Amino acid sequence: MHRWTIFIAEVVDGKLETSKTLTVRFSEFEASVTGIISKVNDSLEQEGQQILTDGQGNKILDTEGTRESAFWKQNARKIFAVQEEHFLELQASKKRRLRYLSLSYLAELRH
């Protein structure tokens, strides 16, 4: 069995903010995005869909690379679980910020 700490997060002012931490135990067979999400949902006793993200709010996809324990055992990586509606809010906030930065940069180029 392996262990991993998942940070339960909410979106505050367009950024991920940890509200709880959760240590999940998982076998090699459960080492996947869907396996970890299932463990998180069971531990939190929640029905809402959780999205796993990295520290920047980028969604962790269920791919060949995330279906092995080596991905989940990397100590430097922080994994966040965010409710789907909060994740969508975070993505919208990131897009607005990028659009603002792009417009600001273009305005500077014109002057």
PyMOL commands that set and color helices and strands:
alter all, ss='L'
color gray80, all
select helices_A, chain A and resi 28-30+33-44+64-66+69-72+84-110
alter helices_A, ss='H'
color red, helices_A
select strands_A, chain A and resi 2-12+15-26+50-53+79-83
alter strands_A, ss='S'
color yellow, strands_A
deselect
rebuild
show_as cartoon
